[in-house]
Amino acid sequence: MRSLIQDVRYAVRQLLKSPGFAITAILSLACGIAATSAVFSVVWGVIMNPYPYANSDRMVHFSFGGTTADGYQPITITASQWQQLRQVPAIEDSALLNYKRFTITGSDLPEDVQGSQMTTNGFNFFGVPPLLGRGLLPSDAADGHDPQPVLVLRYKFWQRRFNGDPAILGKTIQLDHQPYNVVGVAAKRFTWSDADVYLPLKTTAGPDPYEFEARLKPGVSHHVAEQQMQPIIARFLKETPRNFPPKPGPLAVIGLNEQFLKAIGPSLALLFGAVLLLLAIGCGNVSILLLARGVAREHEFAIRAAIGASRGRIIRQLLTEALLLSVTGASLGVLLAYKLLAGIIALLPEYSFPHEAAFAINLPVLSFSVAVALLTGILFGLWPALRLSRPDVREAMQTGTRKVAGTVSGRALHSALIAGQIALTLLLLSAAGAAVQSFIKLAHAHLGYDPHNTISIGIPLRDSYATLDARAAYLELLRNKVAEIPGVNMVAVSHNATPPNNGLNTPMELLGQPSSEDQKIRLNFVSAEYFPLLKNAVIQGRIWTEAENHNANPVAIINETLAHKYFPKGDAIGHSIRMDALKDPPPMVTTHMGADGWLQIIGVTEDKLDDGMRNPVVPEAFVPYTLAMWQFTQLLVRTDGPPMPMIHTIGLQVASVDHDQQIGSLVRDLEHWISTQPEYAQGQLISWLFAGFAVLALLLAAVGLYSVVSYTVSQRTNEFGIRMALGAPRSSVLELVARSAVISVGIGVAIGILLTLLLQKGLAHWASATNQTLTPLLFAVAILASVVIIASGIPARRATQVEPMEALRYE
């Protein structure tokens, strides 16, 4: 123990004597460990510990066809069918759920809240004790009776609405004018369905459908569960066909985290690979610095060996210094990781990870950082220690403290490390270039509409507007009322027609043309103001009039893509179209008489993005919103200036028409809608982080190259002096210094180009690049070359300024 303490003290003194070396090495490690720890925190939160629920690895969803890019379509069943499913041998436990919007009443402005109704075994099923009070109990919804008016608050809603006041327990809040007693506050990570309140569910014996979640028994695979469930679901399809899709795919059992792994798993793997490259570059820097400093200390090691120091003691001393650097770098890296983690979380696509995930520099992350520190200290300190632990005492004592040209093996090792750093840096730069190029292209994509100064405001219609006429009249009055606000330029009604991802997919028929199952379009229900508000030009025909909208006339406007595909002669106007969605509308939709018939095409509008930011434009049709009224609709509001400050004023105007009518809790301007699209947010995440990591790698590689060239110059100062004393021009000295650096860098660039070309297809895929070009690679080579010239040129120029007489006295 005493000798270990002596080693640590000596290591501290040595590092303090060389502050430049110590700071450079510590910062090199800190950057790599900070990035690695931050990304590992996200990986841990999303993949390894995403849910607080009991046995969450056995919790499953049920769907037809499995997961897609947009998630999955849950299966809905009746209460009596649920009782049958509970008897399936593969299922350990399950719960029924229903999601419903409520309005907090009894205050100045009504507030929209998302409610999750669940069977009273729900909280036991999830297995997460509440933070305060209790969860839902079986007595809260006895069979054959209405549920008790009780609810559990979500933690975030409790914090936002009630300032985290624990005295809220036992008090009542009004939902739709009905008092509910607050019996509990859910745990912080209990955020199922992002609901604000959790209430007991009243199940009926009728055909009402409910979603359900299940937990499989230990050891039961998804395949076994699918086999046991398939015949039962097939029977349910015959019993209640309206609760299922018209042509359901095969039954799929989906893990709780499966959709999120598909959404962001590849991106996290890519980022983790990038930070490991960055860490390797930082560790390479430390190794270069340790080797350079070790060679400069060969005289010291020779003296220690001459007075009896064993090889093991020298190795232990050098390893102690390396570990001290690693632990210090890791400590600083963890502190930096806190800031970096917050930035990464802010860039994560909103719905690409479970909101139950806890992102923090926690014990597993700290353990990971410590392990990385110890591994890097041992791995990158051991080789220099082994190499320098056998000094040639006679040679070292004869040559003093300097060598003329250094050893061939030492120069070769430095060259190999520099080449490796350059290759990895070029790979990172190329990947960053591809990601940035793809994101810039996406950000400047032609939208086909103008999103500026426009907001989308959700209107969850109250149950009192049950009939088609009542909903239509109310929305017309609401639109006119909001349009009266000073600063509001125009208002339009849309049922889920907010671009760039909107509408209802449905099969369609064209009068006089053969029908096909492949004839599918995107259907939107809007008011006539929708097109001028979005500045979406009508290039042929006309928009329906206000009277036609009021009377729910059977008319439609189609986009260019649909017109070119089915009417290549440009004669779409006057033809008729019919949509299946209007013949067999989804639940909660009321259609106008005659909506299921033929609709006359009266106009063709310019294409706009309606199927995401990267997908090509799909055939699209727009019809008057009065043809089919939904329980939830939207107002698009264009203002003269920034629209977000006007939300409260709009809410007051909405409440002036009906004091109990709230606006949706999620209000965004259309530019924000674009930024929250998964492909946009993911592209932004990858491009920003890769660009940042690439810049760090470039700086680290430059520091490593500068260190090697500076070391070479310092070690060969005497040689350069002799050469210039014998008449060598300064240019030959400059060439001599630069040659070794150019060879190392050239080899590194060649390896980097080879790696980039080999991985180009994968890089283009992860960066979502539609076309693979060599532009990012060429740009990366140009940037790297510029940095290399600066990093190697400064010490090389210093070598040419050595005075011969001073160099000859250097020894």
N, C-alpha and C positions, 0 to 999 in steps of 0.2 A: 504493500500500500504506500509506504514511504517513497519508494522509487517511482511509483505512478504519479504521486503528487509532485515529485521533483520534475518529472517529464512534463506535466501540465504547466507548472510554473515556468519552466524553461521555454516551452512552446509559446506561452503568452508573451514572454520577454522577446522572443525572436520575432513574433508577429508585430509587436509594438515597435521594434527596431526597423521594420519594413512596412510602414503604413500603406504605401501605395500598392504593394503586392497584396497585403491583407484585404484592403478595401475592394480591390478589383476581384479577387477570388471570392470574397463573401457576396458581393453584389451579383457576380455571375451565377453563383448557386442560388441566391435568393430569388432571382428572376425566374429561374427554372422551377424551383420548388413552389413558389407562389402560384405560378400558372398551373402546375400539376395538382397542387392541393385544391385550388379553386374548382378546376374542372372535375376532379375526383369527388368533391362535395356534391356537385350536381349529379354525377353518375350514381353516387350513393343514395341521394334523395330520390332519383327517378327510377332506378333499377333495383337497388339492393334493399331499400327501406322506404317504399313509397306510401304505405298505408299503416294506420294505427290499428286497423281492425283485427280481431282475433282470427288467427289462421287465414289471413288474407290470401295466402298462396293457394288455398283451396276454394276461395270464393270465385264464382263464375257468372257470366251473362249467358243468355241464350238468344240466338239470332238465326235468321235464314240467310245463308251465304257467307257468314263470317264477317270479318272486319274489312273495311275499304279505306280509301284515303280520307273519307269524311267520318269515319268511325264505324258504327254498326247500327242496325235497325232492330230494336228490342222486340221480343215476342210478348204479346199481351194475352192474358187468359182471364177467365171469370173466377169468382171466388170459389165456386164449387169445383172447378177444374183444378184450382190450386190445392184443394184438399186431396184430390187424387194424386197430384204430383208429389205431395209430401210423403206418399207411400212408396215412391220409387226407391229401390234398394241403394242406388248410388248416392242419393241425396241425404245428407246429415241434417240439414235445417234450411229453411227458406223463409222469405217474407214477401208480402205484397206491398206495392208502393204506388202512389198516385201523386202527380205534381199539379199544383193549382196555384194561380196567382190570387193574392188577397190584397185588399186595400186597408191600410191603417186609417181609420176614421176617428173623428172626435178632436181633430187638431185644425190649425189654420188651413193647411193644404193636405189633401190625401196623399199617402205615400204607397208606392207599389212595393210589395214584398213577395218573394217567391216562397211558397209553402211546399213542404214534402209531407204528404200523409202516408203513414205506414201502419201495418198491423201492429198490435201492441206487443208482439214479440220482437219488434224491430231493433230496439236497443240491446236486447239480449243477443239477437242474431249478430249484430255488429260487434258486440263485446267491448265497447269503450265506455267506461264509467263517466257520467257527466262531471263537469267541473264543479257545479253547484247544484244543490237540490237533487232531483231524481230524473230518470228517464220516463218513458211511457210504460204503464203497467197494464196487465190484462183487465183490471177493473175499469180502465179508462174507456173501454169499448166492449161492453158485454154483448153477447150474441142476442140479436133481436132488438137491441136498444140503440138509440142515438149515442154517438160518442160523447164523453164528458168534454166540456169546453176548457180544455187544458192544452198547453203547448210548452215546448222546450225551445229556447232561443239558441241560435248559432252564436259562437263566440264573437266573431267579427261584427255581427249585427248588434249584439249586446254592447260591444265597445263603441260602435258608431252611434247607435240610437240612444243608449242609456248611459254612456260614458263609463261603462264597466261597473255600475253601481250594484253591489251584492244585495242591496235592499229591494231589488226588483222582484225577488222571490215572493210569491204570495200576492203580488199586485196583479191588476188586470189591464189588458190592452184591448182596444176595439179593432176587430177585423171584420170589415163589411158590416159595421154597426152591431156586431155581436161581441159581448165581453168574453175574453179568454183569460184564464188564470195561468200565470207563469209559474210552472212547477220546477223548472230546471234550466241550467245553462250548459250546453254541450261542451265537451273538451275542445281545446284549441285546435286540434288537428281533425276533429270530426266535422267534415264539410260535405257530407254526402249530397250530391246533386247541386251543390252550391246554394242550397236552400237557406232562407233567413230564419224560418221557423219550422218546427217539426210537430205534427199533430196526429192524433189517432185517426185511423181510417175506418170509415163505416163501409163494410162490405155488404152487398146485397145479393140475393139469390138469383137475380136476373142476369142478362147478358152483358152487363157493363164490364168493359175490359180493364185490367190493371197490369202494370209491369210487375215482374217478380225477379228476385235475386236468390241465389242458392249457394250453399256451401257443400262441397262433395265430402264424402267420408274419406278418412285417411287411406291412401293407397289406390284410390279409384282414379283411373286416367280419364282424360277428356273423351277418348275414343269409346271407352266402356259406357260412360254417361250418355253419349250420343246414341249408342245402340239401344240402351234401355229407354231413352226418352222418345226415340223416333216413332214407334207405333202409337204411343200415347198422344203425341202432337198431331199425328196423322188423323187420329180419331177426333181431336179437338177441331181440326180443319173442317171436318164434315158437320160438326155440331154448331159451330159459330163461324161460318166463313167470312162474315163481315169484319171480324177481329183480326184477320190475317191478310197479307198481300194477295192480289189476284193470282200470281204465279210464283209462289214462294220457292226459293232455292232449297238446297239440303240443309238440314238442321246442323248448327255449329255451336259447340260449347267453347266459350271464349274466356280466357283468363282475365282477371280483373285489370291487369296492367298491359294486356296484349296490344290494345289499340295505341297506347302511348309509346310502347317500344317500337311499333311500326312508324309512328309519327316522328319521333325524335331520336330513337336508338341509333340509327346510322350516323346522324350528325354528332351525337355524343362520342361515338366510337372514333369518328374522324378527328374531333377536337382533342380527344385523349391521345390519339396518335401524334397529333401536332405538338402537344405540350411535352410528350415524351421525347420528341426530336429536339425541342427547345432545351429540355433538361440535359439531354446528351451533349448538346453544343456547350451549355454552361459547364458541365463536368469536364468536357474536353479542354475548356479554358483553364480550369483549375489544374488539370493534369499538366498542361503546357507550362503554366506558371510554376508548379512544383518542380518539374524537371529543370527548368531554367534556373530556378533559385537553388536547386540541389547541386547542379554543376558548379555554380558560383561558390558553393560551400564545400567543395571537395577538399580544399586545404584544411578546413575545420574538421571534417570527418577523418582525414588522414591523421591529424594530430590526436583526435580522440581514440582512434584505433591504435596509434603508436603507444599511448599511455595505458592501454589495456581494455578499451571498450570492446565488447563482443559485437558480432554482427547482429545478434538478436536485439541487443540494446539500441543499436542505431536504427534498426527497422522499427522498433517500438517507439522511439523518439519521433521518427518521421511520420509514422501512423498517427501518433498523438496530435501532431501539428495538423495533419490532414483532417482528422476527426474533429478537432477544435474548429477548423474552418467550416466543416460541413454542418456541425451543430449550430454554430453561429449563423451561417447562411440559412439553415432551416428555420431557426427562430425568427429571423427577419422575414423570411419567405412566408411564414404563417401569418405574420402581422400584415404583410402586403396582400395575402390571400383574402383577408376579410373585405378589403376594398374591391378587389378584383371580382370576388364572388357576387357582391351587390350589383356590379355592372353586368355580369353574365346573366343574373336572374332578371334584370330589367330588359334584357334582349331576348329572353326565351319567348317563343310563340305562346300566346295566352292559353290556348287549349291543347297544347302538345304535351303536357305533363299533368299528373294528378295533383289537384289543388290541396290534397292532404299532405303532399310531400313537404318535408322540413329540410330546407337548405341551410346548413350551418357548418362551421368549422367545429365539429363535435369530436368525441373520443375516437371513433374509427378513423376520421380524417387526420386527427393529430397523430394517431398510431401509424398511419400510412406515411405521414410526413417524417416522423422520426425514423421509420424503417428506410425511407428513401435517403435520408441524411446519413445514416450509418452505412448503408450500402454504397453510396457515392464516395463517402470518406474512405472506406476500405478498398473499394474497387479502384478508384483513381489515385489513391495514395499509396497503394501497395506496390504498383509497378515502379514508380520512382524510388520507393524505399528499397526494394530488392536490388534495383540497378545501382543505387548509390551506397549500399551497405558494405560493399567490398572495394574500398578505395585502394589504389596502388600507392602505398605509403611513400615508397622511394621516389616515384615520379612526381607525386603531389608536392613533396618537400623540396624537390629540385626545381620545379617550375614555379614555385610560389603560389600565388593565389589566382593566376590566370593561365589559360591555355591560349595557344596561338590560333588554332582553328577549330578546336573542339573535336570530339570523336565522331567518326563516321556514323556509328550506331545512334549517337545522340541526335545528329542532324537528320538522319533517316526517320527517327521516331517523331521528331518535330514536324517533319514534312508530311508524315502519314496523318498525324493529328490535324494539321491544318487542312489537308486534302479532305479528310472526313468532315470537318466543320463546314468547309465550303460546299461540299456536295449536299449535306443536309440543309444548309441555308438556302441553296438554290432550289431544292425541292419545296421548301416552305414558301419561298418567294413565288415560285410558279403556281403553287396551289392557291396562294392568296390572290395572285393576279387573275387566275381563272374565276375565283369566287367573286372578286370585286367587279370584273368585267361582266359576269352574268347578272349581278345585282344591279349594276348601273343600267344594263339593258332592260331589266325588269322594271326599274323605277321610272324609266322614260318610255315605257310601252304606251302605245296609242290606246286610250281608254274608250274613245267614242262618246264621251260625255265630259262635262266640266264639274269636278267635285268641289271647287272653291266656294267658300262662304255658304255651305249647305249642310244642314244637320238632318239626321233621321231620328224621329221621336216616336217611340212605341206607344200605342194606345191599347191597353188591355180592356176591351169593352166589358162593361158590367152585365150581369145576368138580366138586368131589367130591359136591356135592348136585345130581346130574344128573336123578334121577327125580322124578316128581311127589310120591310119598309121602315121599321123603327131604326134599324142600324143605318140604313142609307140616309134617312132624314137627319139623324144625329151627326153623322160624319160630314154631311154637306154643311150643316150649321156650324160645326166645329172648324171646318176649313175656312169658312168665311170669317169666323170670329178671330182666328189666329192671323188671317191676312190683314186685319185692321190694325195690328200692332205697328207703331212707327218703326221704321227700319227694316220691316219685313217686305221683301220684294215680291215673293210669290210662294204659294203653298199648294202642294199636291198630295193626293191620297194614294197610297200603294199598299197592297197586301204582300209584304215580303218581297218587294221589288227593288230593294236597295242594292245597287251594284257595289262591287264587281262580282258578287256570287249570290245569285238570287233566283227566284222562280220555282215553279213546280214542274217536275219532269212528267210528261204524259205522252202516250201514243196519240196519234192524230190521223185523220182521214182527209183527203182532198176530193171534192166532188168532181166526178168525171175522170178520176185517175185511179189505177189499181192500188188497193191498200196493201200494206206490208207491215210486219211486226217491227221492222227497222225504222219506220217512220215515227220518230219521236222528236218532240220539241220541248222548249222551255216556255212555260205559260206564266204570264204575269197579269195581275188585276190592278189597274191604275186609273187615275182620273186624267182628263184631257190635258191638265197643266203639267203632267209628268214630263212630257217631251220638251216644251220650251224651258221648264225649270232646269233640267239637266243639260240644256243646249244640245239635245240629241236631234239632229236634223231629220225632218221628214222629206225624203228625196223624190217621192212619187205619191200622188193621191193627196189625202187630207187626214186630219185628226177628227174624231167624232166631236159633235157639238155638246154643249152642256145639257141641252134638252135630250139628246140621245143617251147621254150618260144617266140622266135622271130617270128616263123611261126604260133603262136597261136594254137598249136596242141590240139586236144580234149582229154586231159588227166587230171587226178585228183589224189590227195593224200588225204586219209582219216585218221582220228585219231583212237586210240584204241577203244574208246567207240562205235563209229559207227561200226567198224569191229567186235567187240565182240557181238554187238546187232543183226546185220543182217548176219554175216558170222561166226557163232560160231565154225565152223570146221577149221577156219584159212585160208580159201581159197578166201579171198577178191581180191587178185591180179588177174587181167584179167577180172573181172566183170565190168559192166558198170552202170553208174549213170546219172541221168538227173535232173536238177534243174529248177523249175518254174521261178525263178528270171532271168534266162537267156532266157527263152521263152518270158516273158513279163517284160522287164527291167524297173526299175524305171525311172522317168524323169531325164534328164541330164546325162544319161548313154548311151554310144554307144557300141553295141556288135558286135563281129566278126561274119562273116558268118559261120554258123555251130555250133555256141556256144549253140544254143538251142537244139542240138541233144544229142546223148549219148556220155558220156565222159568215157574213159577207166581208171579204177583204176590201178595205177602203183606203189603205195606205201602206207604204213601204218606208221604213225608217233606217237610218244609218246604223251599221253594226256597232255594238258596244260590248265590252267585256261583261259577260254574264255567267261564266263558268269558271271563275278563278282568274288569277293573273297570268298563268302560264298556258292554260289550255286554249285551244283555238275556239273561236266564236261558234256557238251551236245555233241551229235554227230556233227562232224565238218568235212568240206571238204575244200581243198585248190586247186585252179586252177591257171594257168598262168594268170598274170594280163593283158596280151594282149587280152584275150578273151572278156573282157569288160572294157572299159576305162571310168573313171569318170573325172569330171571337177576338182575335188579336190583329190589329192593323197598324199602319205607320203613317205619320205625316212627314213629308219632305218639305223643309222650310229653307228657302234661299233668302239671305239677308244682305243688306248693303255693306256690312262690315263683318268682322269676326262673329260667328253665330253663337258660340258657347256662352258668352255673358248674358244671352237673352233667354236662357233656359227657364229661369225663375219666372220671368214675365210671361213666357208662353204657358207655363204651368198655371199661373193665376188666370190667364185667359181661358184655358181649358176648364178650370174649376168654376169660372163664372157661368158657363153653360150648364154644368152639372157639378155641384160642389163635391159629390162623392166620386167623381171620375179622376183617377190619377193618371199621370204619364209614366211610361216605363222607367225603371230604375237605371237602365243602361242607355244613356244618350251620348251619341258620338257624332262628330262631323264626318263628312264623307271621306276626307283625307285620312282621318283616323281609321275609318273602316278599311281603307286600302292597307294601311300599315299593320292591321291586325290579321290580314289574310295569312294563312299558314305559310304559303310559299314566299310571301314578301318578308314576313318576320323571320323565317328560317334563313332566307338569303341574307338578310341583314345581320343575323347572328353569326353565320359562317364568315361573311366577308369582313365584318368588323374584327372578330376575334382572330381570324387568320392573318389579317393585315397587321394587327397589333403584335401577334406572335412572330410574324415574319420580320417586322422592324426590330424587335428584341433580338431575334436570331442574327440579324445583320449586324447589329451593334456588338453582340458577343463575338461573332466571327471576326469583326474588325479589331476588337480588343485582342483576341488571340493572335491574329496575324501581326498586329503592331508589337505585341510582346515578343514574339519569336524573332522578328526582324531587329528589334531593339536589343534583344539578347545577343543575336549574332554580331551586331555592330560592337557591342560592349566587349564581347569575347575576342574579337578580331581587331581591336583598335591597334595593337602593336603591329599586326600583319599589314594593316592598311598604311601605317606610318612608314614601314620599311618599303612597301611598294611605291609610295609617292616619293620617298627619299631617293629611290633608284630611278625616278623619272616617269613613273606611271601617271598618266593624266587622270584628272578627277572623274572623267566620264567612265574610264575603265573600272574605277572603284565603285561607281554607282551601278554599273552593269553587273559587277561581281556580287554586290549586295542584292540587287533586284532579281538576279537569275534564279537563286534558290527559291525565292518567294513566288516568282512567276511559274516555275516548274510545279511547285506544290499547288498553287491556285489552279493552274491549267489542268492538272490531274483531277482536282476536286470538281472543277467545272464540267469536265468530260464525264465524270461519274454522275454528277448531278443531272446533266442533260439526259444521260442514259436512263437514270431512274425516273425522271419526269416523263420521258417518252414511253417507258414501259408502263407507267401508272397513269398515263394521260386519259385513257378511257374511264378509269375509275374516278380520277379527279374531276373530269367533266360531268360524270354522273352525280357525284356528291355535291358539286357546285351547281347542279341543275343547268348546265350550259347546253343550249340547244345545238350549237355548232362548235366543233373542236378546232381551234386555231393555235398556231405557234406564237401568236402575239404576246400572251402572258410570259411564255418562256423567254422570248427575245428581250422583252422589257426587263425581266428578272436578271438576265445575264448582263444587260447594260447597267442596271443599278449596282449589281454586285461588282462589276468591273470598276465602276467609279469609286466605290468604297474601298476596294482593294488598292487602287492607285494611291488614294489618300493615306490609308493605313500603313502601307509599305513605303510610300514615298517620303514621309516625314523622317523616319529614322535613317533611310537610305541617304537622303540629302545631308543628314547630320554626319554620316560617315565621310562624305566628300569634303567636309569642312575641318577635318582633323589636321592639325599642324604636324608635319613630320617630326620636328625636334621634340614636340610635346609627346607624341606617340612613342618615340624612342626612349623617353624617360619614364614611360608609363609603368614599366616593370620596377 
